[in-house]
Amino acid sequence: MIHTICRVRSLHQVADNTFVLAFQAPEIALRVQGGQFINIKVIEGTDPLLRRPFSVYRCDGDEAQIIFTVVGKGSSCLQRKQEGDTLDVLGPLGVPFSVDGDFQTAVLVGGGLGVAPLPLTTQALQRQGKKVLTFIGARTAAHLVPHHLQNVHIATDDGSDGFRGNVVELIIDKLSLFKHQRSKLFACGPTKMLSAVAAFAREHDIPCEVSLEGPMACGFGICQGCPVELVRGERKYALICKDGPTFDIQQIKL
């Protein structure tokens, strides 16, 4: 884990109320893997006090990027950042997706800003020689972020782009694309969506990892604020920040 003060390089809008923030972070960019996250202190003062967790979206040389929507005080602070401003960053944190293993096709599933860890994961899978299929969903076409992904299939709740419905309904509809291959699912998004993906994976006996969201104030297991219940073992709970955020669905109650 690295604690560093980073310089903002750019901020640009990529979808409705959705922004990509790029900042200079050579040590993090060199080490981070798909599915890991960073914890950012969004302001130099104490309001807001707690750090905010963000999946690393992309890396380019010594630059790291996050993607976010403006929903509260923390993200509003980020949306006001300008080139040259500083960010207090901890990372990379957490356990990345497991991209090796005996499977041919990786099926990536992102709901809303669940696309955040998918570009880095896509790059890692391609280095492993895996075929990648990507399914993303959003409320409308204006909320879609299909960039830096491979073989993208789209679902929108209102039918304004691609399949009309949610992303889980889309992967059910497109099951024939990967049903007869050795496949593995990688999913990130709201908990309700991840539960549906997990149920789909169990029904069709497809290995599956999910990236969970949670209130990860510290980012490395001190505050105990992000528990997830385990299926078995001596421990009843794991911590999303330290033991995740990526988990095999066989490990956790989802």
Beta strands, then each sheet from edge to edge (+ up, - down):
strand 1: 2-15
strand 2: 18-24
strand 3: 37-41
strand 4: 52-55
strand 5: 58-60
strand 6: 63-69
strand 7: 86-93
strand 8: 105-111
strand 9: 131-138
strand 10: 152-156
strand 11: 163-164
strand 12: 183-188
strand 13: 208-211
strand 14: 227-229
strand 15: 237-239
strand 16: 246-248
sheet 1: 4+ 3- 7+ 1- 2+ 6- 5+
sheet 2: 11+ 10+ 9+ 8+ 12+ 13+ 16-
sheet 3: 14+ 15-
end
